[in-house]
Every structure is written in structure tokens, then in C-alpha cells.
């Protein structure tokens, strides 16, 4: 619960800090800032995207997500480059990279003793710990988004693979999601 309250407070501070930018339309995107929800296979949560000044199509996106399978959460910051799709007003292709930090409660792992001293006995031992693990990692993102005409909403579909490291364990994960943002 504290995780969600902290996230809501962070989003509120970000939204309150950008009221002057609400009137400005970023180059080609049709909006300057969008706040909404992201629902994915690996993680779901809050998303905030803000276009930097100028008409270069560069945006910063922050994700505050809940990891259901890992019983934890993650804060991700991404820098994205947006390119308009010709002949289709409001549709943009984007790509980018970033990093994340998070915390998970417990994990499953196993020891493989096939190559131990007892070469003739093959067995696995499964373990579960209930400790909190801090994680960090790198993210990539590739997606498309569509700014609905005459409505203040943006619908996005993205693929976000990420690599993370914690306590000597490394992993590469694939995540795809649909986002709906209120644009201003």
C-alpha cells in the first residue's frame, strides 16, 4: 500500500509541476504530457510521458509498475524518440532506452547437483526465500501510439524487453503492454 501511495504522490508532484506546459503542443505529437495506466503481461501500473521542448519528438516516460509474479514493484525511466507515421495523422512510432530500480519480495531458485560429487545421483533441490531483493536493470522500448482526434486520450502499444540484476542473479525478460493516457 505504501508503494502505491508513494507512486501517487510522485505523479501528483510531476503533474503539479507542469501546468504551464499543458497549453503547449509538442512538435507532431499533439500533446505535451500524458498520464494514465499501463497494463502488461509482466507488469502493470502508472505511466507518465512528457515531451521535451522543441520539435525533436523526444519524450521522457516514467513507469511505476507492480510486478505480480515477483511480488514487488519497479520504477522505470525511459528516453524515447517519436517519429510520425506518414499519411496517418496522430499515429507515431517510437523507440528508446532507459533504466529501472525496484524491489521484490522473495524468489524461487534451485540447486542443480547433477555435476556435484555424487555423479550417479541426479536430483534438484528447490528453495524459496522470503527476503526483499533490490533490483536494477536496463530497459529498451519499441512501440506505436495514437492520439485520438478531438479527444484528450492517447492509446499506445509497446514491447519493452528488460535486463535486470539482483544478488548475483541476472535475467532477461520480455514485456508487452497497452497504455491509455489522458493527454494535456
C-alpha atoms as an extended CHARMM CRD file, in Angstrom:
* protein
*
       184  EXT
         1         1  UNK       CA              0.0000000000        0.0000000000        0.0000000000  PROA      1               0.0000000000
         2         2  UNK       CA              2.8700000000        2.3610000000        0.8070000000  PROA      2               0.0000000000
         3         3  UNK       CA              4.2470000000        1.6490000000       -2.6680000000  PROA      3               0.0000000000
         4         4  UNK       CA              1.0740000000        2.9090000000       -4.3690000000  PROA      4               0.0000000000
         5         5  UNK       CA              0.7670000000        5.9480000000       -2.0900000000  PROA      5               0.0000000000
         6         6  UNK       CA              4.3550000000        6.9440000000       -2.8260000000  PROA      6               0.0000000000
         7         7  UNK       CA              3.7370000000        6.4910000000       -6.5490000000  PROA      7               0.0000000000
         8         8  UNK       CA              0.5580000000        8.5530000000       -6.4980000000  PROA      8               0.0000000000
         9         9  UNK       CA              2.3700000000       11.3110000000       -4.6150000000  PROA      9               0.0000000000
        10        10  UNK       CA              5.2330000000       11.3020000000       -7.1590000000  PROA      10              0.0000000000
        11        11  UNK       CA              2.7830000000       11.5170000000      -10.0670000000  PROA      11              0.0000000000
        12        12  UNK       CA              0.9100000000       14.3400000000       -8.3360000000  PROA      12              0.0000000000
        13        13  UNK       CA              4.1150000000       16.3320000000       -7.8900000000  PROA      13              0.0000000000
        14        14  UNK       CA              5.0300000000       15.7750000000      -11.5410000000  PROA      14              0.0000000000
        15        15  UNK       CA              1.5690000000       16.8200000000      -12.7410000000  PROA      15              0.0000000000
        16        16  UNK       CA              1.5280000000       19.9070000000      -10.4960000000  PROA      16              0.0000000000
        17        17  UNK       CA              4.9630000000       20.9400000000      -11.7370000000  PROA      17              0.0000000000
        18        18  UNK       CA              3.9220000000       21.1390000000      -15.3910000000  PROA      18              0.0000000000
        19        19  UNK       CA              0.7400000000       23.2640000000      -15.5810000000  PROA      19              0.0000000000
        20        20  UNK       CA              2.2950000000       25.8410000000      -17.8840000000  PROA      20              0.0000000000
        21        21  UNK       CA              3.1810000000       23.1290000000      -20.3840000000  PROA      21              0.0000000000
        22        22  UNK       CA             -0.4250000000       21.9780000000      -20.7160000000  PROA      22              0.0000000000
        23        23  UNK       CA             -1.2080000000       24.7110000000      -23.2350000000  PROA      23              0.0000000000
        24        24  UNK       CA              1.8010000000       23.9290000000      -25.3940000000  PROA      24              0.0000000000
        25        25  UNK       CA              1.5910000000       21.2470000000      -28.0650000000  PROA      25              0.0000000000
        26        26  UNK       CA              4.8150000000       19.3560000000      -28.5750000000  PROA      26              0.0000000000
        27        27  UNK       CA              6.0010000000       19.0140000000      -32.1610000000  PROA      27              0.0000000000
        28        28  UNK       CA              3.8980000000       16.4880000000      -34.0520000000  PROA      28              0.0000000000
        29        29  UNK       CA              2.6470000000       14.5320000000      -31.0360000000  PROA      29              0.0000000000
        30        30  UNK       CA             -0.4810000000       16.6160000000      -30.4490000000  PROA      30              0.0000000000
        31        31  UNK       CA              0.1340000000       16.8080000000      -26.6910000000  PROA      31              0.0000000000
        32        32  UNK       CA              2.8080000000       17.8050000000      -24.1920000000  PROA      32              0.0000000000
        33        33  UNK       CA              2.1260000000       15.4710000000      -21.2460000000  PROA      33              0.0000000000
        34        34  UNK       CA              0.1050000000       12.3140000000      -20.7710000000  PROA      34              0.0000000000
        35        35  UNK       CA             -0.7840000000       10.4980000000      -17.5490000000  PROA      35              0.0000000000
        36        36  UNK       CA             -2.5010000000        7.1330000000      -17.4460000000  PROA      36              0.0000000000
        37        37  UNK       CA             -2.4390000000        3.3870000000      -16.9090000000  PROA      37              0.0000000000
        38        38  UNK       CA             -0.2880000000        0.6840000000      -18.4570000000  PROA      38              0.0000000000
        39        39  UNK       CA             -1.4430000000       -2.9380000000      -18.4890000000  PROA      39              0.0000000000
        40        40  UNK       CA              1.0260000000       -5.6070000000      -19.4810000000  PROA      40              0.0000000000
        41        41  UNK       CA              1.8640000000       -9.2550000000      -19.2270000000  PROA      41              0.0000000000
        42        42  UNK       CA              4.7170000000       -8.8710000000      -16.7670000000  PROA      42              0.0000000000
        43        43  UNK       CA              3.8280000000       -5.5870000000      -15.0810000000  PROA      43              0.0000000000
        44        44  UNK       CA              1.0120000000       -3.0740000000      -14.8020000000  PROA      44              0.0000000000
        45        45  UNK       CA              0.8120000000        0.3650000000      -13.2790000000  PROA      45              0.0000000000
        46        46  UNK       CA              1.0200000000        4.0950000000      -13.8170000000  PROA      46              0.0000000000
        47        47  UNK       CA              2.6410000000        5.8370000000      -16.7800000000  PROA      47              0.0000000000
        48        48  UNK       CA              3.6180000000        9.4780000000      -17.2960000000  PROA      48              0.0000000000
        49        49  UNK       CA              5.0230000000       10.6950000000      -20.6180000000  PROA      49              0.0000000000
        50        50  UNK       CA              6.2980000000       14.2320000000      -21.1440000000  PROA      50              0.0000000000
        51        51  UNK       CA              7.7010000000       15.6500000000      -24.3750000000  PROA      51              0.0000000000
        52        52  UNK       CA             10.7960000000       17.8020000000      -24.0380000000  PROA      52              0.0000000000
        53        53  UNK       CA             10.7830000000       21.2910000000      -25.5100000000  PROA      53              0.0000000000
        54        54  UNK       CA             11.3260000000       21.7090000000      -29.2150000000  PROA      54              0.0000000000
        55        55  UNK       CA             10.0750000000       19.8090000000      -32.2230000000  PROA      55              0.0000000000
        56        56  UNK       CA             12.5540000000       16.9680000000      -31.9970000000  PROA      56              0.0000000000
        57        57  UNK       CA              9.9940000000       14.3510000000      -30.8590000000  PROA      57              0.0000000000
        58        58  UNK       CA             11.9180000000       13.3340000000      -27.7360000000  PROA      58              0.0000000000
        59        59  UNK       CA              9.9460000000       12.3310000000      -24.6600000000  PROA      59              0.0000000000
        60        60  UNK       CA             10.6850000000       11.1370000000      -21.1410000000  PROA      60              0.0000000000
        61        61  UNK       CA              8.4350000000        8.3750000000      -19.8180000000  PROA      61              0.0000000000
        62        62  UNK       CA              8.1930000000        7.2330000000      -16.2250000000  PROA      62              0.0000000000
        63        63  UNK       CA              6.5730000000        3.9440000000      -15.2380000000  PROA      63              0.0000000000
        64        64  UNK       CA              5.6070000000        2.9660000000      -11.7160000000  PROA      64              0.0000000000
        65        65  UNK       CA              4.6020000000       -0.6700000000      -12.0370000000  PROA      65              0.0000000000
        66        66  UNK       CA              3.5640000000       -3.5770000000       -9.8690000000  PROA      66              0.0000000000
        67        67  UNK       CA              5.1500000000       -6.9540000000      -10.6130000000  PROA      67              0.0000000000
        68        68  UNK       CA              2.5430000000       -9.5760000000       -9.7920000000  PROA      68              0.0000000000
        69        69  UNK       CA              4.6260000000      -12.6950000000      -10.3780000000  PROA      69              0.0000000000
        70        70  UNK       CA              7.6020000000      -11.3510000000       -8.4300000000  PROA      70              0.0000000000
        71        71  UNK       CA              5.5400000000       -9.7280000000       -5.6410000000  PROA      71              0.0000000000
        72        72  UNK       CA              7.1490000000       -6.3110000000       -5.9450000000  PROA      72              0.0000000000
        73        73  UNK       CA              7.3560000000       -3.0700000000       -7.8260000000  PROA      73              0.0000000000
        74        74  UNK       CA              9.5940000000       -1.1190000000      -10.1200000000  PROA      74              0.0000000000
        75        75  UNK       CA             10.2880000000        2.4920000000      -11.1160000000  PROA      75              0.0000000000
        76        76  UNK       CA             11.4040000000        2.8340000000      -14.7480000000  PROA      76              0.0000000000
        77        77  UNK       CA             12.6190000000        5.9380000000      -16.5920000000  PROA      77              0.0000000000
        78        78  UNK       CA             12.8260000000        5.8720000000      -20.3940000000  PROA      78              0.0000000000
        79        79  UNK       CA             14.0390000000        8.3590000000      -23.0050000000  PROA      79              0.0000000000
        80        80  UNK       CA             12.0910000000        7.9120000000      -26.2470000000  PROA      80              0.0000000000
        81        81  UNK       CA             12.3470000000        9.1990000000      -29.8110000000  PROA      81              0.0000000000
        82        82  UNK       CA              8.9920000000        9.6250000000      -31.6180000000  PROA      82              0.0000000000
        83        83  UNK       CA              8.6090000000        9.5210000000      -35.3890000000  PROA      83              0.0000000000
        84        84  UNK       CA              5.2840000000       10.3360000000      -37.0640000000  PROA      84              0.0000000000
        85        85  UNK       CA              3.8530000000        7.7400000000      -39.4360000000  PROA      85              0.0000000000
        86        86  UNK       CA              3.2570000000        9.4450000000      -42.7590000000  PROA      86              0.0000000000
        87        87  UNK       CA             -0.2700000000        9.5390000000      -44.1880000000  PROA      87              0.0000000000
        88        88  UNK       CA             -1.8160000000        8.7040000000      -40.7940000000  PROA      88              0.0000000000
        89        89  UNK       CA             -2.4010000000       11.7520000000      -38.6200000000  PROA      89              0.0000000000
        90        90  UNK       CA             -1.9450000000       11.1260000000      -34.8890000000  PROA      90              0.0000000000
        91        91  UNK       CA             -0.0390000000        7.8330000000      -35.2340000000  PROA      91              0.0000000000
        92        92  UNK       CA              3.5760000000        7.7220000000      -34.0640000000  PROA      92              0.0000000000
        93        93  UNK       CA              6.2580000000        5.0780000000      -33.9150000000  PROA      93              0.0000000000
        94        94  UNK       CA              8.7080000000        5.3470000000      -31.0110000000  PROA      94              0.0000000000
        95        95  UNK       CA             11.7930000000        3.6620000000      -29.6370000000  PROA      95              0.0000000000
        96        96  UNK       CA             14.0510000000        4.2930000000      -26.6970000000  PROA      96              0.0000000000
        97        97  UNK       CA             16.0480000000        3.0570000000      -23.7470000000  PROA      97              0.0000000000
        98        98  UNK       CA             16.2740000000        3.5920000000      -20.0270000000  PROA      98              0.0000000000
        99        99  UNK       CA             16.8300000000        2.0270000000      -16.6290000000  PROA      99              0.0000000000
       100       100  UNK       CA             14.8500000000        0.7870000000      -13.6620000000  PROA      100             0.0000000000
       101       101  UNK       CA             15.1390000000        0.0900000000       -9.9350000000  PROA      101             0.0000000000
       102       102  UNK       CA             12.7680000000       -1.9510000000       -7.8450000000  PROA      102             0.0000000000
       103       103  UNK       CA             12.1790000000       -4.3680000000       -5.0030000000  PROA      103             0.0000000000
       104       104  UNK       CA             10.8020000000       -7.9070000000       -4.9970000000  PROA      104             0.0000000000
       105       105  UNK       CA              9.5820000000       -9.9640000000       -2.0650000000  PROA      105             0.0000000000
       106       106  UNK       CA             11.0520000000      -13.4680000000       -2.2100000000  PROA      106             0.0000000000
       107       107  UNK       CA             12.1020000000      -15.6530000000       -5.1220000000  PROA      107             0.0000000000
       108       108  UNK       CA             12.2480000000      -19.2770000000       -6.1990000000  PROA      108             0.0000000000
       109       109  UNK       CA             15.5050000000      -20.9140000000       -7.1640000000  PROA      109             0.0000000000
       110       110  UNK       CA             17.0400000000      -24.3660000000       -7.2990000000  PROA      110             0.0000000000
       111       111  UNK       CA             20.3880000000      -26.1050000000       -6.9750000000  PROA      111             0.0000000000
       112       112  UNK       CA             21.3530000000      -28.4750000000       -9.7420000000  PROA      112             0.0000000000
       113       113  UNK       CA             23.5010000000      -31.2230000000       -8.2180000000  PROA      113             0.0000000000
       114       114  UNK       CA             23.9840000000      -33.2280000000      -11.4030000000  PROA      114             0.0000000000
       115       115  UNK       CA             27.5900000000      -32.1430000000      -11.5920000000  PROA      115             0.0000000000
       116       116  UNK       CA             28.4210000000      -32.4900000000       -7.8880000000  PROA      116             0.0000000000
       117       117  UNK       CA             30.3990000000      -35.1760000000       -6.1050000000  PROA      117             0.0000000000
       118       118  UNK       CA             27.6880000000      -37.8220000000       -6.4510000000  PROA      118             0.0000000000
       119       119  UNK       CA             27.8150000000      -38.2510000000      -10.1980000000  PROA      119             0.0000000000
       120       120  UNK       CA             25.4270000000      -41.1970000000      -10.3160000000  PROA      120             0.0000000000
       121       121  UNK       CA             22.6020000000      -39.4510000000       -8.4320000000  PROA      121             0.0000000000
       122       122  UNK       CA             20.7140000000      -36.7390000000      -10.2690000000  PROA      122             0.0000000000
       123       123  UNK       CA             18.4440000000      -34.5190000000       -8.2240000000  PROA      123             0.0000000000
       124       124  UNK       CA             17.3280000000      -30.9380000000       -7.8490000000  PROA      124             0.0000000000
       125       125  UNK       CA             16.6470000000      -29.0320000000       -4.6530000000  PROA      125             0.0000000000
       126       126  UNK       CA             14.1080000000      -26.2120000000       -4.8280000000  PROA      126             0.0000000000
       127       127  UNK       CA             14.2860000000      -23.2880000000       -2.4400000000  PROA      127             0.0000000000
       128       128  UNK       CA             12.1610000000      -20.2670000000       -1.6870000000  PROA      128             0.0000000000
       129       129  UNK       CA             13.3050000000      -17.2830000000        0.3040000000  PROA      129             0.0000000000
       130       130  UNK       CA             11.0710000000      -14.5610000000        1.6570000000  PROA      130             0.0000000000
       131       131  UNK       CA             13.6340000000      -11.7650000000        1.7180000000  PROA      131             0.0000000000
       132       132  UNK       CA             13.2770000000       -8.4250000000       -0.0280000000  PROA      132             0.0000000000
       133       133  UNK       CA             15.5700000000       -8.1760000000       -3.0430000000  PROA      133             0.0000000000
       134       134  UNK       CA             16.5750000000       -4.8280000000       -4.5280000000  PROA      134             0.0000000000
       135       135  UNK       CA             16.9510000000       -4.9310000000       -8.3070000000  PROA      135             0.0000000000
       136       136  UNK       CA             18.3490000000       -2.6950000000      -11.0150000000  PROA      136             0.0000000000
       137       137  UNK       CA             18.4660000000       -3.0650000000      -14.7430000000  PROA      137             0.0000000000
       138       138  UNK       CA             18.3410000000       -1.6860000000      -18.2600000000  PROA      138             0.0000000000
       139       139  UNK       CA             15.2680000000       -1.3510000000      -20.4870000000  PROA      139             0.0000000000
       140       140  UNK       CA             14.5230000000       -0.9450000000      -24.1810000000  PROA      140             0.0000000000
       141       141  UNK       CA             11.1740000000        0.0840000000      -25.6380000000  PROA      141             0.0000000000
       142       142  UNK       CA              9.5930000000       -0.1160000000      -29.0770000000  PROA      142             0.0000000000
       143       143  UNK       CA              6.0120000000        0.8990000000      -29.7670000000  PROA      143             0.0000000000
       144       144  UNK       CA              3.2910000000        2.8160000000      -31.5500000000  PROA      144             0.0000000000
       145       145  UNK       CA              0.8650000000        5.3310000000      -30.1220000000  PROA      145             0.0000000000
       146       146  UNK       CA             -2.2160000000        7.0240000000      -31.4520000000  PROA      146             0.0000000000
       147       147  UNK       CA             -3.5470000000       10.3900000000      -30.2760000000  PROA      147             0.0000000000
       148       148  UNK       CA             -7.3140000000       10.2280000000      -30.6490000000  PROA      148             0.0000000000
       149       149  UNK       CA             -8.5750000000       13.1670000000      -32.7220000000  PROA      149             0.0000000000
       150       150  UNK       CA            -10.7220000000       15.6760000000      -30.8130000000  PROA      150             0.0000000000
       151       151  UNK       CA            -10.3290000000       13.6750000000      -27.5720000000  PROA      151             0.0000000000
       152       152  UNK       CA             -7.6700000000       14.1040000000      -24.8810000000  PROA      152             0.0000000000
       153       153  UNK       CA             -6.5720000000       10.4480000000      -24.9340000000  PROA      153             0.0000000000
       154       154  UNK       CA             -3.5890000000        8.5450000000      -26.2830000000  PROA      154             0.0000000000
       155       155  UNK       CA             -3.6020000000        4.7640000000      -26.8290000000  PROA      155             0.0000000000
       156       156  UNK       CA             -0.2080000000        3.0340000000      -27.0370000000  PROA      156             0.0000000000
       157       157  UNK       CA              1.0290000000       -0.4840000000      -27.6820000000  PROA      157             0.0000000000
       158       158  UNK       CA              4.6330000000       -1.2710000000      -26.7920000000  PROA      158             0.0000000000
       159       159  UNK       CA              7.1800000000       -4.0300000000      -26.4050000000  PROA      159             0.0000000000
       160       160  UNK       CA              9.6580000000       -3.4660000000      -23.5650000000  PROA      160             0.0000000000
       161       161  UNK       CA             12.3720000000       -6.0760000000      -23.0220000000  PROA      161             0.0000000000
       162       162  UNK       CA             14.4700000000       -5.5630000000      -19.9080000000  PROA      162             0.0000000000
       163       163  UNK       CA             17.5680000000       -6.9800000000      -18.2680000000  PROA      163             0.0000000000
       164       164  UNK       CA             17.9890000000       -6.9730000000      -14.5140000000  PROA      164             0.0000000000
       165       165  UNK       CA             20.4890000000       -7.9750000000      -11.8780000000  PROA      165             0.0000000000
       166       166  UNK       CA             19.9510000000       -8.8070000000       -8.2170000000  PROA      166             0.0000000000
       167       167  UNK       CA             22.0430000000      -10.7840000000       -5.7410000000  PROA      167             0.0000000000
       168       168  UNK       CA             24.1280000000      -12.4650000000       -8.3930000000  PROA      168             0.0000000000
       169       169  UNK       CA             21.1130000000      -13.4580000000      -10.4780000000  PROA      169             0.0000000000
       170       170  UNK       CA             20.6490000000      -11.9490000000      -13.9100000000  PROA      170             0.0000000000
       171       171  UNK       CA             17.6370000000      -12.2680000000      -16.1060000000  PROA      171             0.0000000000
       172       172  UNK       CA             16.2800000000      -11.1060000000      -19.4480000000  PROA      172             0.0000000000
       173       173  UNK       CA             12.5160000000      -10.5980000000      -19.6320000000  PROA      173             0.0000000000
       174       174  UNK       CA             10.0180000000       -9.6400000000      -22.3240000000  PROA      174             0.0000000000
       175       175  UNK       CA              7.1160000000       -7.3530000000      -21.5410000000  PROA      175             0.0000000000
       176       176  UNK       CA              4.3970000000       -6.0650000000      -23.8400000000  PROA      176             0.0000000000
       177       177  UNK       CA              1.6620000000       -3.6780000000      -22.7770000000  PROA      177             0.0000000000
       178       178  UNK       CA             -1.2270000000       -1.4510000000      -23.7600000000  PROA      178             0.0000000000
       179       179  UNK       CA             -1.3670000000        2.0640000000      -22.2870000000  PROA      179             0.0000000000
       180       180  UNK       CA             -4.1580000000        4.6030000000      -22.0890000000  PROA      180             0.0000000000
       181       181  UNK       CA             -3.1380000000        8.1530000000      -21.1690000000  PROA      181             0.0000000000
       182       182  UNK       CA             -5.0390000000       11.3570000000      -20.5610000000  PROA      182             0.0000000000
       183       183  UNK       CA             -3.2070000000       13.9490000000      -22.6750000000  PROA      183             0.0000000000
       184       184  UNK       CA             -2.9080000000       17.6510000000      -21.8970000000  PROA      184             0.0000000000
